[in-house]
Amino acid sequence: MNTKTATFACFEMNVIDLNKKGWQWALLIFLSIMWGSSFILMKRGLLVYSHTQVAAIRISLSFLVLVPFAFQALRKVEKKKWVYILISGVFGNGIPAFLFTKAQTQIPSALSGMLNSLTPIFALILGLLFFKARTGTLQIIGVIIGLAGAVGLITSNGVDLSNTNFSYSLYIVLATICYAISVNVIKTHLKEINAIHITALAFFSIGPVTIPYLFTTDFVDTFLQNEHALQALGYIAILAIFGTAMSVLLFNMLIKKTTTLFATSVTYLIPIVAILWGMLDGEKFNMIQAICIITTLIGIYFINKFR
């Protein structure tokens, strides 16, 4: 085992003990912070680059970060598992990256966050229909409670939907279905595979496509001619390294050790992160928001407690 892979294996096995619920919650909160900040990073990137370029840059940089681990993973992972990793890469990372940036050009981030909260619902439905997932009644109740809290939190200050092209909302809905497919595939078919191998190979399956595509666009001209191009690329790089490569690795670890419902309930916490960003920016925090946060946490507690 090479040094880099050994480091990641140590990180996964010894530093983070996901058999303990305290670590499960800590990782869920960390992921919500990472992904809750991704919307603003996407918007900053979209000020300079097209939505397809932002998505392609995001995937390509994540691929380059993870490619050293992919080569060893190719030797470690059985060939019969490659198709499931391909599904995870395409549906968990590739398609959603393009769908989200496309939607962000026409709909507000608040609406994106609200629709993103559908992920656990679709994970539940697809798990029951196609993956023989076993889900308790109290977990289903937890999903509903968490969704209610997340939607209430997003709408607590009102969502400005004027001039919103609602057809673009369908891109987010489709992305959440893609996420639901990916998490169920990982939980059902890849749970015995090291998370770094899953993540590295997932991006290895899509990165070689996005890099050539990027250079068929006007990316180079934009980078050379736009005075804000380097800054925008920096925002996308942060999104790729921390909000994608590292976060997807941690998310895959969480899926393997918990349930698809608990892992995807991170989408319920993302609006809370948005509220906290608002408070740091001087926005007021009201009692309705406090109630919605408590409701969301109760829902996630039900999902994790009664599994």
C-alpha positions as CSV (number, residue, x, y, z in Angstrom):
1,M,0.0,0.0,0.0
2,N,1.5,3.4,-1.0
3,T,1.9,6.2,1.5
4,K,-1.1,8.3,0.3
5,T,-3.5,5.3,0.4
6,A,-2.2,4.3,3.8
7,T,-2.9,7.8,5.1
8,F,-6.5,7.7,3.9
9,A,-7.0,4.2,5.2
10,C,-5.7,5.3,8.6
11,F,-8.0,8.3,8.4
12,E,-11.0,6.2,7.7
13,M,-10.4,3.4,10.1
14,N,-8.7,5.0,13.1
15,V,-9.4,8.7,13.2
16,I,-13.1,8.6,12.4
17,D,-14.9,5.8,14.2
18,L,-18.3,5.7,12.4
19,N,-19.5,2.9,14.6
20,K,-20.1,5.6,17.2
21,K,-23.1,7.7,16.7
22,G,-21.3,10.8,18.0
23,W,-18.9,10.6,15.0
24,Q,-21.9,9.9,12.7
25,W,-23.5,13.2,13.7
26,A,-20.2,15.1,13.6
27,L,-19.6,13.9,10.0
28,L,-23.2,14.7,9.0
29,I,-22.8,18.3,10.4
30,F,-19.5,18.7,8.7
31,L,-20.9,17.7,5.4
32,S,-23.8,20.1,5.8
33,I,-21.3,22.9,6.3
34,M,-19.4,21.9,3.2
35,W,-22.4,21.4,0.9
36,G,-24.3,24.3,2.5
37,S,-21.5,26.6,1.3
38,S,-21.4,25.1,-2.2
39,F,-24.3,27.2,-3.6
40,I,-22.4,30.5,-3.1
41,L,-19.3,29.0,-4.6
42,M,-21.2,27.8,-7.6
43,K,-22.8,31.3,-8.0
44,R,-19.3,32.9,-7.8
45,G,-18.1,30.6,-10.5
46,L,-21.1,31.3,-12.7
47,L,-20.3,35.0,-12.8
48,V,-17.5,34.2,-15.2
49,Y,-17.9,30.7,-16.6
50,S,-20.9,29.0,-18.2
51,H,-22.9,26.5,-16.2
52,T,-21.4,23.5,-18.1
53,Q,-17.9,24.9,-17.6
54,V,-18.4,25.2,-13.8
55,A,-19.6,21.6,-13.6
56,A,-16.8,20.3,-15.9
57,I,-14.1,22.2,-13.9
58,R,-15.6,20.9,-10.6
59,I,-15.5,17.3,-11.8
60,S,-12.2,17.6,-13.5
61,L,-10.4,19.1,-10.5
62,S,-11.9,16.5,-8.2
63,F,-10.7,13.8,-10.6
64,L,-7.1,15.2,-10.6
65,V,-7.1,15.3,-6.8
66,L,-8.2,11.7,-6.5
67,V,-6.5,10.1,-9.5
68,P,-3.4,8.9,-7.5
69,F,-5.7,6.7,-5.5
70,A,-7.6,5.4,-8.5
71,F,-4.7,3.4,-10.0
72,Q,-4.3,1.3,-6.9
73,A,-8.1,1.0,-6.5
74,L,-8.2,-0.5,-10.0
75,R,-6.1,-3.4,-8.8
76,K,-8.0,-3.7,-5.5
77,V,-11.6,-3.6,-6.6
78,E,-13.2,-6.7,-8.3
79,K,-14.1,-6.1,-11.9
80,K,-17.7,-7.2,-11.2
81,K,-18.0,-4.1,-9.0
82,W,-16.9,-1.6,-11.6
83,V,-20.3,-1.2,-13.1
84,Y,-21.7,-0.2,-9.7
85,I,-18.9,2.3,-9.3
86,L,-19.6,3.7,-12.7
87,I,-23.3,4.1,-11.7
88,S,-22.1,5.9,-8.5
89,G,-19.9,8.2,-10.5
90,V,-22.4,9.1,-13.2
91,F,-25.5,9.4,-11.0
92,G,-23.9,10.6,-7.7
93,N,-21.4,13.1,-9.2
94,G,-21.5,13.6,-12.9
95,I,-25.1,14.3,-13.9
96,P,-26.0,16.2,-10.7
97,A,-23.1,18.6,-11.1
98,F,-24.4,19.7,-14.5
99,L,-28.0,19.8,-13.4
100,F,-27.3,22.0,-10.3
101,T,-25.3,24.6,-12.2
102,K,-27.9,24.7,-14.9
103,A,-30.7,25.3,-12.3
104,Q,-28.6,27.9,-10.4
105,T,-28.7,30.1,-13.5
106,Q,-32.5,30.6,-13.2
107,I,-33.7,29.8,-9.6
108,P,-32.7,31.1,-6.2
109,S,-30.5,29.2,-3.9
110,A,-33.3,28.9,-1.3
111,L,-35.5,27.1,-3.8
112,S,-32.6,24.8,-4.7
113,G,-32.1,24.0,-1.0
114,M,-35.7,23.2,-0.6
115,L,-35.8,20.9,-3.6
116,N,-32.5,19.3,-2.5
117,S,-34.3,18.2,0.6
118,L,-36.3,15.7,-1.5
119,T,-33.2,13.4,-1.6
120,P,-34.1,11.3,1.4
121,I,-37.7,10.9,0.1
122,F,-36.4,9.5,-3.2
123,A,-33.8,7.4,-1.4
124,L,-36.6,5.9,0.7
125,I,-38.9,5.2,-2.3
126,L,-36.2,3.8,-4.6
127,G,-34.7,1.7,-1.7
128,L,-38.1,0.1,-1.0
129,L,-39.0,-0.4,-4.7
130,F,-35.7,-1.6,-6.2
131,F,-33.1,-2.3,-3.5
132,K,-35.0,-4.4,-1.0
133,A,-34.3,-1.8,1.7
134,R,-35.9,-2.4,5.1
135,T,-37.3,0.8,6.6
136,G,-39.2,1.2,9.9
137,T,-42.3,3.2,10.4
138,L,-40.5,5.6,12.8
139,Q,-37.8,6.2,10.2
140,I,-40.4,7.2,7.6
141,I,-41.9,9.5,10.2
142,G,-38.5,11.0,10.8
143,V,-38.1,11.6,7.0
144,I,-41.4,13.5,7.0
145,I,-40.6,15.5,10.1
146,G,-37.1,16.4,8.8
147,L,-38.5,17.5,5.4
148,A,-41.1,19.7,7.2
149,G,-38.5,21.3,9.3
150,A,-36.1,22.0,6.3
151,V,-38.9,23.4,4.1
152,G,-40.2,25.5,7.0
153,L,-36.7,26.9,7.7
154,I,-36.2,27.8,4.0
155,T,-39.5,29.6,3.9
156,S,-39.2,31.3,7.3
157,N,-38.0,34.5,5.8
158,G,-39.9,34.2,2.6
159,V,-38.6,32.9,-0.7
160,D,-38.6,35.4,-3.5
161,L,-39.9,33.4,-6.4
162,S,-40.7,36.4,-8.7
163,N,-39.2,36.0,-12.1
164,T,-38.4,32.4,-11.3
165,N,-38.4,29.9,-14.2
166,F,-40.0,27.0,-12.4
167,S,-39.2,24.6,-15.2
168,Y,-35.6,24.8,-14.0
169,S,-36.7,23.3,-10.7
170,L,-37.1,20.0,-12.5
171,Y,-33.3,19.9,-12.9
172,I,-32.9,19.9,-9.1
173,V,-35.6,17.2,-8.7
174,L,-33.8,15.1,-11.3
175,A,-30.5,15.6,-9.5
176,T,-32.0,14.4,-6.2
177,I,-33.3,11.2,-8.0
178,C,-29.8,10.7,-9.3
179,Y,-28.4,11.1,-5.7
180,A,-31.0,8.6,-4.5
181,I,-29.9,6.0,-7.1
182,S,-26.2,6.5,-6.2
183,V,-26.6,6.1,-2.4
184,N,-28.7,3.0,-2.7
185,V,-26.2,1.4,-5.1
186,I,-23.3,2.2,-2.7
187,K,-25.2,0.8,0.3
188,T,-26.4,-2.3,-1.5
189,H,-23.5,-3.2,-3.8
190,L,-20.4,-1.4,-2.6
191,K,-20.6,-1.5,1.2
192,E,-17.6,-3.8,1.6
193,I,-15.3,-1.6,-0.6
194,N,-13.0,1.0,0.9
195,A,-14.6,4.5,0.7
196,I,-11.5,6.1,-0.9
197,H,-11.6,3.4,-3.6
198,I,-15.2,4.0,-4.4
199,T,-14.7,7.8,-4.5
200,A,-11.5,7.7,-6.6
201,L,-12.9,5.3,-9.1
202,A,-16.2,7.1,-9.3
203,F,-14.4,10.3,-10.5
204,F,-12.0,8.2,-12.5
205,S,-15.0,7.1,-14.5
206,I,-16.2,10.6,-15.4
207,G,-13.1,12.8,-15.2
208,P,-11.6,11.6,-18.5
209,V,-14.8,12.8,-20.2
210,T,-15.1,16.2,-18.6
211,I,-11.5,17.3,-19.2
212,P,-11.6,17.0,-23.0
213,Y,-15.1,18.4,-23.0
214,L,-13.9,21.5,-21.1
215,F,-11.4,22.3,-23.9
216,T,-14.1,22.1,-26.6
217,T,-15.7,25.2,-25.0
218,D,-14.4,28.7,-24.8
219,F,-12.9,28.0,-21.3
220,V,-9.3,28.9,-22.3
221,D,-10.4,32.2,-24.0
222,T,-12.5,33.1,-21.0
223,F,-9.6,32.3,-18.6
224,L,-7.1,34.4,-20.6
225,Q,-9.4,37.4,-21.3
226,N,-11.7,37.8,-18.3
227,E,-10.0,39.7,-15.4
228,H,-12.0,37.9,-12.8
229,A,-11.5,34.4,-14.3
230,L,-8.7,33.4,-12.0
231,Q,-10.7,34.4,-8.9
232,A,-13.7,32.5,-10.2
233,L,-11.6,29.5,-10.9
234,G,-10.3,29.7,-7.3
235,Y,-13.9,29.5,-6.0
236,I,-14.6,26.5,-8.2
237,A,-11.4,24.8,-7.0
238,I,-12.5,25.2,-3.4
239,L,-15.8,23.7,-4.4
240,A,-14.0,20.8,-6.1
241,I,-11.5,19.9,-3.5
242,F,-13.4,20.4,-0.3
243,G,-17.1,20.4,-1.4
244,T,-16.7,17.5,-3.8
245,A,-13.6,15.3,-3.6
246,M,-13.2,15.3,0.2
247,S,-16.9,15.6,1.0
248,V,-17.9,12.7,-1.4
249,L,-15.3,10.5,0.3
250,L,-16.7,11.3,3.7
251,F,-20.3,10.9,2.5
252,N,-19.4,7.5,1.1
253,M,-18.0,6.5,4.5
254,L,-21.2,7.6,6.1
255,I,-23.4,5.7,3.7
256,K,-21.4,2.5,4.3
257,K,-21.6,2.7,8.1
258,T,-25.1,4.1,8.6
259,T,-28.2,4.1,6.4
260,T,-29.1,5.8,3.2
261,L,-31.8,7.8,5.0
262,F,-29.5,9.1,7.7
263,A,-26.7,9.9,5.2
264,T,-29.1,11.8,2.8
265,S,-30.6,13.7,5.7
266,V,-27.6,15.9,5.4
267,T,-29.8,17.8,2.9
268,Y,-32.1,18.7,5.8
269,L,-29.2,20.4,7.6
270,I,-28.0,22.5,4.6
271,P,-30.7,25.2,5.2
272,I,-29.5,25.5,8.7
273,V,-26.0,26.3,7.4
274,A,-27.6,29.0,5.1
275,I,-29.3,30.6,8.2
276,L,-26.0,30.6,10.0
277,W,-24.3,32.3,7.0
278,G,-27.0,34.9,7.1
279,M,-26.5,35.6,10.8
280,L,-22.8,36.1,10.2
281,D,-23.8,38.6,7.5
282,G,-26.1,40.5,10.0
283,E,-29.4,38.9,9.3
284,K,-31.8,38.4,12.2
285,F,-32.7,35.0,13.7
286,N,-36.3,34.5,14.7
287,M,-38.3,32.1,16.8
288,I,-39.9,30.3,13.8
289,Q,-36.4,29.5,12.5
290,A,-35.4,28.1,15.9
291,I,-38.5,25.9,15.9
292,C,-37.8,24.7,12.4
293,I,-34.2,23.8,13.3
294,I,-35.4,21.8,16.3
295,T,-38.0,20.1,14.1
296,T,-35.3,19.2,11.6
297,L,-33.0,17.7,14.2
298,I,-35.8,15.7,15.7
299,G,-36.5,14.2,12.3
300,I,-32.9,13.2,11.8
301,Y,-32.8,11.8,15.3
302,F,-35.8,9.5,14.5
303,I,-34.1,8.4,11.3
304,N,-30.9,7.5,13.1
305,K,-32.3,6.2,16.4
306,F,-34.8,3.7,15.1
307,R,-32.9,2.0,12.3
